[in-house]
Amino acid sequence: MILTSIKESTREFHQEIEELAYSNKITDNSLSLEEYKRILVVNYIFNKNLENKILENNDIKLIEELDFYSRLKSSLIEEDLRNVGIDPKEVFKAIDLSHISDLYSSLGYLYLSEGSTLGGNVICKKLKENENLKNIDKFNFYGCYGDNIGPKWKIFCQVMAKEVNEVNEDKVINSAHKAFNNYIIIFKSVANFSL
Protein backbone atom coordinates (compact mmCIF):
# COMPACT_ATOMS: atom_id res chain seq x y z
CA MET A 1 0.00 0.00 0.00
CA ILE A 2 1.25 3.45 -0.95
CA LEU A 3 0.74 5.06 2.46
CA THR A 4 2.82 2.39 4.19
CA SER A 5 5.57 2.78 1.58
CA ILE A 6 5.65 6.56 1.95
CA LYS A 7 5.60 6.40 5.73
CA GLU A 8 8.51 3.96 5.82
CA SER A 9 10.56 5.85 3.25
CA THR A 10 10.07 9.22 4.99
CA ARG A 11 10.69 8.09 8.57
CA GLU A 12 14.01 9.96 8.86
CA PHE A 13 12.43 13.09 7.41
CA HIS A 14 9.67 12.89 10.03
CA GLN A 15 12.25 12.70 12.80
CA GLU A 16 14.21 15.67 11.48
CA ILE A 17 11.08 17.78 11.13
CA GLU A 18 9.96 16.90 14.65
CA GLU A 19 13.26 18.27 15.94
CA LEU A 20 13.20 21.37 13.74
CA ALA A 21 9.55 22.12 14.53
CA TYR A 22 10.09 22.18 18.29
CA SER A 23 7.91 19.12 18.96
CA ASN A 24 9.34 18.61 22.44
CA LYS A 25 8.82 22.27 23.33
CA ILE A 26 5.23 22.11 22.12
CA THR A 27 4.64 19.01 24.23
CA ASP A 28 6.20 20.41 27.42
CA ASN A 29 4.63 23.88 26.97
CA SER A 30 8.00 25.67 26.70
CA LEU A 31 7.61 26.87 23.10
CA SER A 32 8.45 30.57 22.92
CA LEU A 33 6.49 33.14 20.96
CA GLU A 34 9.43 33.52 18.54
CA GLU A 35 9.52 29.78 17.91
CA TYR A 36 5.76 29.73 17.33
CA LYS A 37 6.16 32.55 14.81
CA ARG A 38 8.85 30.57 12.98
CA ILE A 39 6.58 27.53 12.77
CA LEU A 40 3.84 29.70 11.29
CA VAL A 41 6.17 31.27 8.73
CA VAL A 42 7.49 27.88 7.61
CA ASN A 43 4.01 26.42 7.24
CA TYR A 44 2.83 29.53 5.44
CA ILE A 45 5.65 29.44 2.88
CA PHE A 46 5.21 25.71 2.30
CA ASN A 47 1.42 25.62 2.11
CA LYS A 48 0.94 28.85 0.16
CA ASN A 49 3.39 27.70 -2.51
CA LEU A 50 1.83 24.23 -2.67
CA GLU A 51 -1.72 25.55 -2.89
CA ASN A 52 -0.74 28.04 -5.58
CA LYS A 53 0.94 25.31 -7.63
CA ILE A 54 -1.94 22.83 -7.38
CA LEU A 55 -4.45 25.51 -8.31
CA GLU A 56 -2.19 26.72 -11.14
CA ASN A 57 -1.98 23.16 -12.49
CA ASN A 58 -5.79 23.10 -12.38
CA ASP A 59 -6.00 19.34 -11.90
CA ILE A 60 -9.79 19.21 -11.73
CA LYS A 61 -9.78 15.54 -10.76
CA LEU A 62 -7.56 16.16 -7.74
CA ILE A 63 -9.36 19.34 -6.75
CA GLU A 64 -12.76 17.66 -6.87
CA GLU A 65 -11.79 14.29 -5.34
CA LEU A 66 -10.16 15.96 -2.34
CA ASP A 67 -12.56 18.89 -2.09
CA PHE A 68 -9.32 20.82 -2.27
CA TYR A 69 -10.77 24.26 -1.60
CA SER A 70 -11.87 23.06 1.84
CA ARG A 71 -8.28 22.05 2.55
CA LEU A 72 -6.64 25.42 1.89
CA LYS A 73 -4.57 26.36 4.90
CA SER A 74 -2.66 29.47 3.84
CA SER A 75 -5.50 31.92 4.59
CA LEU A 76 -5.76 30.44 8.10
CA ILE A 77 -2.03 30.83 8.62
CA GLU A 78 -2.24 34.41 7.34
CA GLU A 79 -4.73 35.09 10.16
CA ASP A 80 -2.39 33.48 12.68
CA LEU A 81 0.54 35.52 11.40
CA ARG A 82 -1.42 38.75 11.71
CA ASN A 83 -2.45 37.74 15.25
CA VAL A 84 1.24 37.71 16.22
CA GLY A 85 2.05 40.96 14.42
CA ILE A 86 3.50 39.58 11.18
CA ASP A 87 2.44 40.75 7.74
CA PRO A 88 2.23 37.60 5.58
CA LYS A 89 3.46 39.53 2.53
CA GLU A 90 6.65 40.40 4.39
CA VAL A 91 7.61 36.78 5.07
CA PHE A 92 6.32 34.98 1.99
CA LYS A 93 8.87 33.74 -0.50
CA ALA A 94 8.27 31.71 -3.61
CA ILE A 95 9.90 28.31 -3.90
CA ASP A 96 10.40 26.36 -7.08
CA LEU A 97 7.74 23.69 -7.34
CA SER A 98 7.95 23.24 -11.09
CA HIS A 99 8.43 19.50 -10.49
CA ILE A 100 4.80 19.32 -9.32
CA SER A 101 3.34 18.70 -12.72
CA ASP A 102 0.67 16.04 -12.34
CA LEU A 103 -1.61 14.21 -9.96
CA TYR A 104 1.14 11.94 -8.61
CA SER A 105 3.65 14.66 -7.79
CA SER A 106 0.82 16.65 -6.17
CA LEU A 107 -0.16 13.67 -4.02
CA GLY A 108 3.42 13.29 -2.78
CA TYR A 109 3.43 16.87 -1.53
CA LEU A 110 -0.07 16.61 -0.14
CA TYR A 111 1.03 13.62 1.93
CA LEU A 112 3.13 16.02 4.00
CA SER A 113 0.60 18.84 4.03
CA GLU A 114 -2.37 16.66 4.95
CA GLY A 115 -0.38 14.45 7.30
CA SER A 116 0.71 17.50 9.27
CA THR A 117 -2.92 18.14 10.23
CA LEU A 118 -3.29 14.80 12.03
CA GLY A 119 -1.91 16.09 15.32
CA GLY A 120 -3.49 19.51 14.90
CA ASN A 121 -6.06 19.27 17.67
CA VAL A 122 -3.50 17.96 20.16
CA ILE A 123 -1.01 20.67 19.21
CA CYS A 124 -3.74 23.31 19.40
CA LYS A 125 -4.60 22.18 22.92
CA LYS A 126 -0.94 22.31 23.98
CA LEU A 127 -0.50 25.79 22.49
CA LYS A 128 -3.53 27.04 24.41
CA GLU A 129 -1.97 25.71 27.63
CA ASN A 130 1.37 27.42 26.96
CA GLU A 131 1.92 30.50 29.16
CA ASN A 132 4.29 31.97 26.54
CA LEU A 133 1.36 32.12 24.11
CA LYS A 134 -1.35 33.23 26.54
CA ASN A 135 -2.05 36.44 24.59
CA ILE A 136 -3.04 34.47 21.48
CA ASP A 137 -6.72 33.70 21.50
CA LYS A 138 -7.01 31.51 18.42
CA PHE A 139 -4.81 28.99 16.63
CA ASN A 140 -6.44 28.78 13.20
CA PHE A 141 -3.86 26.64 11.42
CA TYR A 142 -3.63 23.94 14.06
CA GLY A 143 -7.38 23.76 14.40
CA CYS A 144 -7.95 23.90 10.64
CA TYR A 145 -10.08 20.77 10.30
CA GLY A 146 -11.54 20.67 13.79
CA ASP A 147 -13.53 17.48 14.25
CA ASN A 148 -13.11 16.65 10.55
CA ILE A 149 -9.45 15.63 10.81
CA GLY A 150 -10.27 11.92 10.69
CA PRO A 151 -12.76 12.10 7.82
CA LYS A 152 -10.50 14.38 5.76
CA TRP A 153 -7.50 12.07 6.26
CA LYS A 154 -9.67 9.08 5.34
CA ILE A 155 -10.71 10.77 2.07
CA PHE A 156 -7.08 11.58 1.30
CA CYS A 157 -6.11 7.94 1.94
CA GLN A 158 -8.94 6.74 -0.31
CA VAL A 159 -7.78 9.01 -3.14
CA MET A 160 -4.22 7.75 -2.72
CA ALA A 161 -5.37 4.13 -2.78
CA LYS A 162 -7.54 4.74 -5.84
CA GLU A 163 -5.04 6.74 -7.90
CA VAL A 164 -1.66 5.26 -7.00
CA ASN A 165 -0.51 1.88 -8.29
CA GLU A 166 2.78 0.05 -8.90
CA VAL A 167 3.39 2.04 -12.09
CA ASN A 168 3.27 5.49 -10.46
CA GLU A 169 4.07 4.73 -6.81
CA ASP A 170 7.73 5.74 -7.16
CA LYS A 171 6.72 9.13 -8.54
CA VAL A 172 4.51 9.78 -5.49
CA ILE A 173 7.24 8.64 -3.09
CA ASN A 174 9.91 10.75 -4.82
CA SER A 175 7.60 13.73 -4.68
CA ALA A 176 7.00 13.16 -0.96
CA HIS A 177 10.79 13.14 -0.46
CA LYS A 178 11.05 16.45 -2.32
CA ALA A 179 8.25 17.86 -0.16
CA PHE A 180 10.04 16.89 3.05
CA ASN A 181 13.35 18.25 1.72
CA ASN A 182 11.72 21.55 0.78
CA TYR A 183 10.03 21.81 4.16
CA ILE A 184 13.35 21.22 5.93
CA ILE A 185 15.13 23.77 3.72
CA ILE A 186 12.43 26.34 4.47
CA PHE A 187 12.69 25.66 8.20
CA LYS A 188 16.45 26.07 8.19
CA SER A 189 16.21 29.29 6.17
CA VAL A 190 13.66 30.74 8.60
CA ALA A 191 15.74 29.80 11.65
CA ASN A 192 17.65 33.06 11.36
CA PHE A 193 14.68 35.32 10.57
CA SER A 194 14.16 38.16 12.99
CA LEU A 195 10.44 38.07 13.69
Secondary structure as UniProt FT lines:
FT   HELIX           2..9
FT   HELIX           11..20
FT   TURN            21..22
FT   HELIX           23..27
FT   TURN            28..29
FT   HELIX           33..57
FT   HELIX           60..65
FT   TURN            66..67
FT   HELIX           68..71
FT   HELIX           74..83
FT   TURN            84..85
FT   HELIX           88..91
FT   TURN            98..99
FT   HELIX           103..115
FT   TURN            116..119
FT   HELIX           120..129
FT   HELIX           131..133
FT   TURN            134..135
FT   TURN            140..145
FT   HELIX           146..148
FT   HELIX           149..163
FT   TURN            166..168
FT   HELIX           169..190
FT   TURN            191..192
//
